[in-house]
Amino acid sequence: MNFIVLRYLNVYGPRQPFQAAYMDVIMHFLNKLDNNESPIIFGDGKETVDLVYVGDVAKANILALKSDITNEFFNVASGKETTLTELALLLAKLSGKPEIKPVYQQKETGLVQRRFGCPQKAKRLLGFETTTLPEEGLKKVIEWRERTKSKDK
């Protein structure tokens, strides 16, 4: 059997649930900012995520589908770590609320501290690399949320 496995890191983009029981950290932070509240970070804020915009993920999927390569595993990742503090501050800035700073609470022990992947194999064999910077992708998420929320009113 021929296969290619794509391991996605922290995929984000428009259409993520922001009013559901399970949401990612981006939507939790934005929900707090919408209410003029500080985003809550569990831990010291040095925990990291490897942000990959959904449009870049789509490109990775297409490259894999068109590839002749088989029986390989690839990280769909930027290879860049963003701390939760950096993420919270960036979202506050993009939301027009740079004065709102995150607050920190004790977290459960044993949770993953660093999330990032090495994208070099995907770049070398598939020609994949992320092109959407977090600031650009997060702006799109915020704009989509605003449009969606205004439709619901």
N, C-alpha and C positions, 0 to 999 in steps of 0.2 A: 504494500500500500504506500503510495506517495502522499506526503503531507508537508505542510509548513505550519509551524506554530508561532503565533504572534502573542507576546506577553505585553499587555498594555500596562503602563504605569498610571499616574493620576490623570485620567482623561476628564476634561471639562469642556463645557460649551453650552450654547443655547439649548433649551428644552430639558435641562436638568430639573428634576423636581425641587421646588423650593417651599412647598407646603405639604410635605409628606412626613411620615414617621421616620423614614430613612433618607437622609440627605448628606451630601458631602460637606466638607468643612467650608468650602467657598459659600455655599448657600446659607449655612449657619451664620457665618460672619455677616453676610449681606442682610439677612433677616434682622440681626441685631442693629446694624447700621440704619436700616429702614426705620427703626423705632428710636433712633438717636441714642442707642445703648452701646456700650463697649463690647466688642467681640470677646468671647471667653475662650482662652487658650488653656487647655489642660496640660500642665507641664510648664517648662521654663521658656517656651517659645522657640527653642533651638531645634526642635524636631523638624524634619524636612520632608518635603514632597517634591516629586519630579513631575512638573506640570506639562501636559501634552494636550494641545488644543484638538478638538474633535475633527477639524478639517485636516490636520496633519495625520491623524489616525486613519481617516478615509484614504489619504494618499498612500499610506503604508499598506493598507489592504489591497488597493489597486496594483501597486508595485508587486506585491506578493502573488496576486492572481495572474499577473502577466509574466511572471518569472518562470524560467525553466528549472529553477533550483527546487530540490525536493529533500525531504527528511532533514530539515533544519529548524532551529529555534531562534527567534529574534526578539529582542526587546524593542518595543515601540515606546521610546523614551527620548527626552531631550538630553539626558546626561547631566543636567544642571539641577542642583539642589536649591530650593527656596525654603527658607525657614518659615514657620507659622507666623512668627512676628512680622517678617517681611511681607508675607501674604496679607495679613490683617491691615498693616499700614498702607499697602498699595491699594487694597479695596476701599479703605477709608478715603484715600486721596481721589481715586477714580469716582467715588460716590459723591464727591464734593464736600466731604466731612473730615478733612485731614486733622482736625482738632480732637477727634475721637480716637483714643488709644486703647489697645487691648488690655484686658485684665487677665491675670494668671491665677489658676486654681490647681490644687494638687491633683495629680492624675494617678490612675491605676498603674501599678508596677507591671513590668513585663510587656508593655506595648512597644511596638516598633518605633525606634527613634529616628531612623533615617530611611527614606524611601527614594531611591534613585536607581536608574539602570544605565548600563553602558550601551549606547546605540551604535558603536563602531562596526560591529558585524553587519547590522542592517544597512549601514551606509556603504560598506565595502561590497556586499553581495547583492543588495537590492537597489542601492542608490537612494535610500531613504535618509532624510534628515528633517528635523522640525524646522519650520520657517516662521511660525507664529510666536512672537514674543509674548510672555505672560501679560504685559500691560495691554497689548493689542487684543489678545483673546479675551481678557477679563472685561475690557470695555464693551466688547460684543455681547458678553453675558449680561452685563448690567443694562445695556440698551434693550436687549430682548426681554429681560425681566420687567423693565418699565413699561414696554409696549403690552406685555401680557397682563400685568396688573391693571393697566388702564382699561383694557378690554373687559376685565372682570367686574368693573365698577358699574 
